[in-house]
Amino acid sequence: MAECANPLLVQWLKEFLDEARQRNTMGVTAYKHAYESMKACPIVWTHPNEAQALKGLGPKLCARLTDRLREHCTDNGLPMPTLSRKKKKRSMPNDQPDPEPNPEPSKKARKAKPYVPALRSGAYAILLALSTLKEHCSRDGMTKPQLIDIAQPHCDSSFTAPGEATKFYTAWASMKTLQNKALVVEWGHPTKNYGLSEEGWEVAKKVKATISDTGSSVLNTEGDKPTEPTERRLDNVVDLDDVLEDEDALIERAIRASLEDQAPKASRTVAKPQKPQPKTSLSQARPPLTPSQTVGSTDFLELLSSPASARSRQSRAWAGSSTDIQDSLVRKEKEPIGSRSTARPKPNVSRNNTLPFQPHRLAPGTFTVELILDNREVRTKTDRDYIQEELRARGIQPVVRPLDLGDALWVAKCKDSRVLPRLGEEGDEVILDWIVERKRLDDLISSIKDGRFLEQKFRLHKSGVKNVIYVIEDFSVSSETIQNYHEHVMSAISSTQVVNGYFVKRTRKLDDTIRYLARMTTMLKTLYESKPILLIPSASLSTTTYLPLLSSLHTPHNITYASFASLVSKSDSLTVRDVFLKMLMCIRGITGDKAMEIQKHWQTPRAFVEALEGCGKGDDLGVVMDQEARAKRRRELVWKVAGGFVGPRKMGKAVSAKVGDIWGEP
């Protein structure tokens, strides 16, 4: 066996190990590892501290070995070895002794960066609010309620309520940060007052100077109007208001296009191909239009409109009466399958282009645009008034009531409540062509799982509203849920935009949704209240003729809110066909488009059941079919009718077999 390179150190470690075993202490394992490492080490150590490179030997154990080595040298009259340095300098010429090595240069202390609050954060708003005080007046201060009232318009988060129901911190939590950085001072008891320190005034002045350079409006210390934006902008500063202003320009274009693009044309012309235009980013969007300007392009309209609005832009005329619509639907259902095209047939066009009704007209100035909120849209169960209170703080007075469809919509409310009753209508409100469906991320996932998401989109399509907006709020959900349903959520959002043609607005929290609703309301007020509204009489409406009527009108027409609520209600005015559609959509794989395609061939459940029963009566020669052949014909019935379509209406053999098994004979 080879001799150990450090016998003394190994001997002392063995003594430490035996002592620990006798005392039965927890250090036995540590001493054992150190002993084995030292025993197997082939390197000769001149000082015990050098052995820290071995496994199991730390600073404390090496210090204990150093003490034993010092005692050993003292008892035997030996010099104590010195710890060799890591780096040795070369010997100097002329036999000069080595100079003392230069100490390692100390790391430069990082210079503390000045505190800069994030744009439109709580600290940002507090500094701006406190900067409205007089700088050199030490007695001036603001109480918490006064400070919140002035700071709230400059912050995206609320100072009174957390951004999410599961969180506890509000924008007021930034006050603690400002106090820790000695930017805000506090005094007074029991009523606390807040003011800026000298350092706080310096930061506030820099923030104001930066804002004025970027063109954002700030509070004026003299109480004047906000400063006007300038053309200078910093590349590294992104103002949320600028993004929302660009979004307002986009929304305004879409609204104007939806109001003006349906003007009647003298004759049908063939559109010339347009040259492709270069894409622009959101920051390079076109400026908002004035009310007198006309929108000729529909590039922004396609983003915010549904397929119904796109179809309504075509030059279509109306002919006949509601009976003509019913006759055209019946004729379509009686056509042979091979001769039927996938495109919807256009209604008949009369020679005089007359309407089957006399529309009512609401003149500008006789109504106001108001926002209607569903009373089930609340922040939490204990804070049910948060949304309407925040909207009122932004100058919007919402009307809260239960809605049959959507979470928010806009109506034109007559200033004189007797105007519509004189015309034979019910109520004093007219529905506008804008509706919002709000989905929190967790609610979106649950609606996808239980099928409510498809059912709601189907009802939105049947409502005839041209502009449907899906607002999807980010919400904290578990990582497992995100991992399992991420693809489902992205697929649902994509299909909503591409297939249904609805506009999807993503927001980070509830406060962003409230801000979006407020800006939409202001925009719709500006555009609708300056134009007349044409109203379809309720006597001319029915569930079967409503959608064909809307798609055939030259100019946009509206209906009363009472008629709209009756048409979209889940229980009111339900026909046998509506119940049949709901029954079909309960089958997994049957969407709204597929259910409507089945209903076009068999209008009622009885007709469908009779068609399935006819599959088992045998052929024309009277040959009786066996049970397996009858089942095969039932399972392929729907596929033979709708299997040749392309797109959402196409049904494969698997879906057809499922329908045949459920609706056919057992």
HUVEN-V298469 format. One line per field, one symbol per residue. ss: DSSP state (H for helix, E for strand, L for the rest). phi: phi as a letter, one per 40 degrees, with the letter a starting at -180 (. if undefined). psi: psi as a letter, one per 20 degrees, with the letter a starting at -180 (. if undefined). A space follows every 10 residues. Layout:
ss = ???
phi = ???
psi = ???
This chain:
ss = LLLLLLHHHH HHHHHHHHHH HHHLLLLHHH HHHHHHHHHH LLLLLLLHHH HHHLLLLLHH HHHHHHHHHH HHHHHHLLLL LLLLLLLLLL LLLLLLLLLL LLLLLLLLLL LLLLLLLLLL LHHHHHHHHH LLLLLLLLLL LELHHHHHHH HHHHLLLLLL LLLLLLLLLL HHHHHHHHHH LLLEEEELLL LLEEEELHHH HHHHHHHHHH HHHHLLLLLL LLLLLLLLLL LLLLLLLLLH HHHHHHHHHH HHHHHHHHHH LLLLLLLLLL LLLLLLLLLL LHHHLLLLLL LLLLLLLLLL HHHHLLHHHH HHLLLLLLLL LHHHHHHHHH HHHHLLLLLL LLLLLLLLLL LLLLLLLLLE EELLLLEEEE EEEELLLLLL LLLLLHHHHH HHHLLLLLEE ELLLLLLEEE EEEELLLLHH HHLLLLLLEE EEEEEEEEEE HHHHHHHHHH LHHHHHHHHH HHHLLLEEEE EEELLLLLHH HHHHHHHHHH HHHHHHHHLL LLEEEEELLH HHHHHHHHHH HHHHHHHHLL LLEEELLHHH LLLLLHHHHH HHLLLLLELE HHHHHHHHLL LLLLLHHHHH HHHHHLLLLL LHHHHHHHHH HLLLHHHHHH HHHHLLLLLL LLLLLLHHHH HHHHHHHHHH HHLLLLLLLL LLHHHHHHHH HHHLLL
phi = .ccccbcccc cccccccccc cccfcccccc cccccccccc ccccccadcc cccccgbbcc cccccccccc cccccbgbcc ccccccbbcc cccgfccccc cccccccccc cccccbcccf cccdcccccc cccccbbccc abcccccccc cdcbbccccb bccbccbbcb cccccccccc cfcbbbagac ccbbaccccc cccccccccc ccccgccbcc ccgccccccb ccacccbbcc cccccccccc cccccccccb cbccbcacbc ccccccbccb cccbcccccc cccbcbcbcc cccbbcdccc cccccbbbbg bccccccccc cccccccccc ccccccccbc ccfcccabcc bbcdgcabcb cbbccccbca ccbcbccccc ccccgbbcbb acbcagbaab bccccbcccc dccgbbgbbb cccbabbcbc dccccccccc gccccccccc cccgccbbbc cbccacbccc ccccbccccc cccccccccc gccbbcbcac cccccccccc cccccccccc bcbcbccccc baccbccccc cbccbcbbbc cccccccccc bcfccccccc cccccccchc cccccccccc cbcbcccccc cccccbcgcc cgcccccccc cccccbcccc cbcccbhccc bccccccccc cccccc
psi = pqqqhmhghh ghhhghghhh hgilrijggg hgggghghhi pipppiqhhi jiiqpioahg hhhhhgghhg gghghjkqqp qqoqqhppqq pqrkkqqprp qpqppqpppp ppqqpoqqpk rghghgghgh iirpgkoiip rprggghghh hgijqhrqih qqhqhiripa iiiihhghhh jkhpqprqpi oqqqrqaghh hgghhhgghg ghhijqprpp hijaqqqqqr ipqphjpoph hgghghhhgg ghggggghhi ikqqqhrpqp pqpqppqqqq rhijqqqqqq hiqpphqkhh hhhjqrhhhh hiiqnqrpqb ahhhgghhhg hhhiqqhhip rhqpqqqqpr hjlqqjroqq poqqijrqpq ppqpiinrgr himijgghgh hhhjjpnqpp rpphpriqrq qopphoiigg hhjjrpakqp prlpqpopoq ghhgghhhhj ihghhghghh gihjphoppo ooppqorqhg gghhjghggh gggghhgggh kqppppqhrh hhgghghghg ggghghhhij qqppppqhhj qrhhigghgh iiqgqpqrrq hggghhhjqh hqkprhhghg ghghiippio rgghghhhhh hohrhghggh hhhiijirah jjppqrhhhg hghghjghhh gjiirpbiip prhggghggh hgiaq.
